[in-house]
Structure formats: structure tokens, C-alpha cells
Amino acid sequence: MKNLFDNTDQSNKLRVPPESHATKRSCSLGLEFLLKNGTPKALTSASVPSFPEERDLQVNLVDYAGNEDDILPSSKQEQWLDKQLNHTLPRCSDLDKIVVLFHCKNFPIACTVQCMLNGSASVNEFSARYAELPNAQITTNTLQDMFPGDNGVTTVSQAIDDKYKERYSNYKELVDMGVTKELSRSILPTSQSTEFYTKLTLFNLIKFIQIYDHSDYPLMTPIITQMKIIFQLGFPKIYSLVNGGKLTPNEKGWEQFVTNYSSSSKNTTYRKNAEKVEALFGSKQIILNQDGSPLDGDKSWIKVTDYSGTEYTPYDAVGMSFGVESSEVQTVESLLQLLISLGHGSPFELPTLFYESRVPFFIFRHLIRHRTMGIHQWSFADDMFVPQARLETSQPVPQDAQRKLESFALASYNETKAIRSTLKNREIEQLVYPTSQYVEFGGRIDIHNMVHFLHLRANPATQYETRLFAYTLQEIFEKWVPAIYKAFVDNKRVTETPRQIPNAA
């Protein structure tokens, strides 16, 4: 590989062996051990590492920056840590000066999505669009780690494994027929193995552990265990400080909340602005199946629940800087055009849209891979999406390919229902859902991030079904703040929504 600037060969610089870290910086014995040997699965009472078996879920340290000795004060360390975790202004914490980079392997998709939903981690997942998925899924050992007190895990694991082998065989058959990989993989369950890189500051690593080291998240138990080991071996002084004050929050408060919530009527105060939303968008969901899209019926939709700000909000915010009423500066349209042409972003972070949506799970994964919106997943819906086959080439789809895709999708869904009926733990249910199952979620996005999202997901290179979501969100954007939308289109920051949505082929 040639350097673009001086035409020198860069091939030998792409992969740096772990041994070089010893000379690269002064690292602790724990970090040096992790870089050279990988991350153990557990520590015994004698602090002897137990390494994971083949194909078991693994969290491996790839690199890091920062040193705990550089940020720890010599005295009053407990007060310092309390300030860092609880009272520091959001602009920066001393704990943000340490960064860790992980390579997470053999993760079931269900766990990967949980990591992405937490806004503290930057995640880049292996894409199965251009390469085939490995023939691997969650193992019995990992399930036993997740549910140590469940005697039925072994039986459930065998049932999941049997069905997975059949589904993977179906996936390979569709790929061999030329069906696009993105649709072929929709019949696979969320127990399918994947991998990703993730970056966390030490502050966010602590918060990540505090959130997921909880009885309500058994699927995350092996992940949290290994991250705690990395934390303990790599940053022992800070770990002892944090663990001295109990790393995991008290669960009694959470249990009390659940009790109170279940005994009360559902809180609907967030809908207080329903009248203004209905006046602008109407009360019905905006369906994603316009112009003959493959998203069938009214099962895939977006519904605006609230919004904060209008197209005048950036205008007024900028006018404030002049110390006069914004109407005295210039017209709304000309000021918006000027702001966008100069690349300003902060004025457009103010207007914010809140929505609810229902889409197939494999589309949902595309929405959370970029940190452009806040998303909270609710649950899987008891319904599934039956895809329309497309080939990797532009040739017409053979009827046999479409029949097989539909047959495999329905078989996957029916098998899921049969396995679910035998399960006692609802968390295990997530591992048997096919990625074509519908999921519902709530989202929040501001205009600045919406423009970035549309640039990524309304792009012709994006999977067709995901583009339909982006096109629908873009229509909402245009109706909500038409002057701002027009200004972004005029400056070629957004491509105008096609009135006739292109065919999937």
C-alpha cells in the first residue's frame, strides 16, 4: 500500500505487533500481559487467569492510551474519584484521559446490539454485506456463564444449536443462488456470531460496567466479567478505589422502581405536546411501504411523538449573537443558507425530533451503528418481515429463489415460536429471534445529526430497506422544518427525496 503523500510503502505499518507496545510506552504489568496474551475469561481465587475456549465470547485489549499514575492525585483519592464519576462537568473528566480499544469476538448479535445501544461506546461492527458470516453461534459454555442457575440451559442450547445449523445451511443455499447477503442473513437468529471493535474512555468503561453488571442483563455477564478483569489488571489502583465503593449500584432502587411502575398507570406525560404533533404530522403512523416498497402492509412505520424547536430556532439562536432581534439581521432563508454554506453545525443541534418506530431487526441494526441519534429499544414484536429476494447482479430473481427465501423465513419464525414456548427466561428469547423479526423502539435526533444520518443511509449504496427508513425520515424532516430542509438541499448537503422511490434492483 502506497502513502498518498510521499508514495512510500506503508504495508508493514498497518499491523503493529503487540510486542512493540513495550517500547512504545511505559505500561503496567497488567496491560502488558493483556496485550500479549489476550483477555482471560475469569480470575480464580489465586488470581490465575482462565482463558476462554475456542469460539467462546472474547473481549481482547488491542491498544490503550494514558496511564493511571498520571491522573491519580497523591492524596484524597476517594474524593477525587467521587468528583470524577459524579460531579464533573460533562466537558471532560480526568478518567477520559485514558482510552482503551477492544476487539470483541464471537459475540452473539443480541449482545452486540446492547453494546451499540449504550451511547458511551464507539462501535464498528464486522459487515456481513461483503463477506460471508462465519458458521458459528453462541456456545453452551457461554450460555451457562450467562444463566448459571438455570438447569435447563443445556437443553435449550441444544435446541437452539440444532435449529441454527439448519438456518445456516439455508443461508448458504440462498447466497449460492445469488440472493444478496443482506437478505440471505435475515433468516439467521440473533445468536449468530459477529465481531466488532469498540473504544471506551476509562470513565465510560466504568459507567458501562455499572449499567450492565445487573441481574436484568444476564446476556452481558460474560462481557462484563472480562471487562472487569481488564479494568482490574490494567488499572489496579483506580479499580481498587472504584470497587471499594462497590462498582455495581444497589439494585434495590431499581426493583422499587419496577414495583412502583407496574402498580401505576403508564406515564404519558411525554405526550403533552400531542396536539401540536397531530396538527403538523397527523395522528397516524407514516408507513414505510409507499410506492410499492417491499416492507409489507402497515407493519413498518415511523410516528412523530414530539418535537422541540422549529425552523426559526437556529435563526433566533444566531440572531442572539448580534444583540438584536434576528428579524433585524436578515431574512430566515438567507441566514440559513449562509450558516449552512459556512459549515455551521451548533445552531442545527437545537431543534430536536422525537419519534417511535417499528422495523425489522436487521434494519434496526443499521440505524444504531452510527452515533447520530439516541435510541431506546423496547421489545421484539410478535411478527416478522418476509423479504422480497434480490440478486447480487441486476438479473431478474428466479421464482425458485423467492419461494425458498419466503419458505426459510417462515420456517425460522415458526421454529422461534416453538422454542420460545419452552423457555422460562425471557432473556434467552432474544437469542432465538431471526433478524427478520420486527422490533419497536423510540428515537431522538436533532437536525445536525439527521443530515449526517441521511448522508449515510439515504445513499444509493445503502441496503434498500434501510434507505426506505431514511427516505421516510427525510419526508418528516421536510414537513417539520421546510425552510431548513430547502437550505440543506440547495447547498447539496442533502439529496432531495425522490418522489418516486427507486426500485430495489
Secondary structure, 3 states (H helix, E strand, C coil): CECCCCCCECHHHCCCCHHHHHHHCCCCHHHHHHHHHCCCCEECCCCCEECCCCCCCEEEEEEEECCHHHHCCCCCHHHHHHHHHHHCCCCCCHHHHCEEEEEEEEEEHHHHHHHHHCCCCEEEECCCCCCCCCCCECCHHHHHHHCCCCCCHHHHHHHHHHHHHHHHHHHHHHHHCCECHHHHHHHCECCEEEEEEEEEEHHHHHHHHHHHCCCCCHHHHHHHHHHHHHHHHHCHHHHHHHHHCCCCCCCHHHHHHHHHHHCCCCCCHHHCCHHHHHHHHCCCCEECCHHHCCCCCCCCEEEEEEEECCCHHHHHHHHHHCCCCHHHCCCHHHHHHHHHHCCCCHHHHCCEEEEEEEEEHHHHHHHHCCCCCEEEEEEEEEEECCCCCCECCCCCCCHHHHHHHHHHHHHHHHHHHHHHCCCCCHHHHCCCCECCEEEEEEEEEEHHHHHHHHHHHCCCCCCHHHHHHHHHHHHHHHHHCHHHHHHHHHCCCCCCCCCCCCCCC
